[in-house]
Amino acid sequence: MTARPIYLDNHATTRVDPRVLAAMTPYFLEEYGNAGSVGHLFGEAARDAVEQARRSIAASVGAEANEIVFTSGATESNNLAIRGVLQQRRRRGDHVVSVTTEHKAVLDPLAKWARSGFEVTLLSPQQQGADHAGQLDPQQVADAIRDDTALVTIMAANNEIGVLHPLAEISRICRERGVPFHCDATQAVGKMELDFDALGVDLASFTAHKFYGPKGCGALYVRRRGKRIRLEPQIDGGGQERGVRSGTLNVPGIIGMASALQLCLAEVTTEIPRQAALRDQLLLGLQTAIDGVTLNGPLCTPPLRLAGNLNVSFAGVDGEALMMNVREIAVSSGSACTSANPEPSHVLQAIGLSEDATRSSLRFGLGRFNRSDDIEFAVTHVSAAVTRLRKMVKPT
Ligand SMILES: Cc1ncc(COP(=O)(O)O)c(C=O)c1O
């Protein structure tokens, strides 16, 4: 029997893999030196381990070691990339291109910049009902770039509807027009093979807790090969990370991130089809058990959608109420990262869902530790709760 409750919220965060925890533990208990301490063995051991982890992380994402800047997570990486580039390039222009369905960790810094006089063009992706719903057409980016465009920032995979944007085409356009391209790759790193150099991406954000590593540890890839990207530091202090991001390095976190990424990439070719099969089992199971289950976002066919992502609306049912009625299953109604904000999902609204359909949606995020009987359990309990809630609201 499956352990209860069942965790199907792997886009919000993931369980630390026990193998990752084992790799991290010595750096809490034995090698606990500050990687910035010179002249003693503890500091040297920590620094050697960090540099080894940096090389390993870089190799996993098509980067050189000196192109990786450690941060506290993807929110910080996005802020560093966006503010860091815009402050550097202010004289070149004051226009930014992005997409309406970005995470708040991109949209909010952009909104702040817009208030200080920058112009932000937010592109609208394909609408619900299209096979590629949620996806950006690269031509939209080409049409939006102007002579004064200082940055393009487009995510790799959406955290709510799992849609994958065509990064190689977008970065080719940016390169041709001489505009730096930042990618929030938070939901994609560890879930697929990514080579930032080959893709032509100039800056990319990611965070360990989305791929079975610890929370509070992320990185920003900053291109140095070919066209070197210059960033204005956002945190000043001890000059760590070549002065781009001061602050004592999170040594166990960095070791954990490297270990987690290695494990993901070793398993990715089997994990993608396995999770996609579970996701398809979940959608089919729900649609067979009850009426009025609509898939939100793109088709589930690769390479349109993250393998572990399912977002559906249940006609006539409030998503929050549904969550409260399936307490043994952890899912999300909207984005957990913005759960302080009770507004309906801006992503679903941006792809054209009505407010009712948006409010009746649930996001399932499948991951490494889910098995087929978790899905059976979810189908049984979610469909029973939907039926119960529909009876409650039906007039007699
Ligand atoms: C696409 C995306 N970007 C950024 C973040 C923020 O990441 P962190 O929690 O590491 O700050 C998240 C978290 O959900 C995300 O999904």
The ligand as a MOL file (V3000), in Angstrom:
LIG
                    3D

  0  0  0     0  0            999 V3000
M  V30 BEGIN CTAB
M  V30 COUNTS 16 16 0 0 0
M  V30 BEGIN ATOM
M  V30 1 C 9.5030 29.0160 -12.6590 0
M  V30 2 C 9.9510 29.3740 -11.2750 0
M  V30 3 N 10.8120 30.3840 -11.0870 0
M  V30 4 C 11.2410 30.7430 -9.8770 0
M  V30 5 C 10.8090 30.0840 -8.7280 0
M  V30 6 C 11.3400 30.5010 -7.3840 0
M  V30 7 O 12.3060 29.5890 -6.9460 0
M  V30 8 P 12.9350 29.6580 -5.4610 0
M  V30 9 O 11.9180 29.0030 -4.5890 0
M  V30 10 O 14.1950 28.8630 -5.5180 0
M  V30 11 O 13.1790 31.0690 -5.1290 0
M  V30 12 C 9.8990 29.0210 -8.8710 0
M  V30 13 C 9.3490 28.3390 -7.6740 0
M  V30 14 O 8.2900 27.7690 -7.7390 0
M  V30 15 C 9.4690 28.6550 -10.1680 0
M  V30 16 O 8.6300 27.6450 -10.3460 0
M  V30 END ATOM
M  V30 BEGIN BOND
M  V30 1 1 1 2
M  V30 2 1 2 3
M  V30 3 2 2 15
M  V30 4 2 3 4
M  V30 5 1 4 5
M  V30 6 1 5 6
M  V30 7 2 5 12
M  V30 8 1 6 7
M  V30 9 1 7 8
M  V30 10 2 8 9
M  V30 11 1 8 10
M  V30 12 1 8 11
M  V30 13 1 12 13
M  V30 14 1 12 15
M  V30 15 2 13 14
M  V30 16 1 15 16
M  V30 END BOND
M  V30 END CTAB
M  END
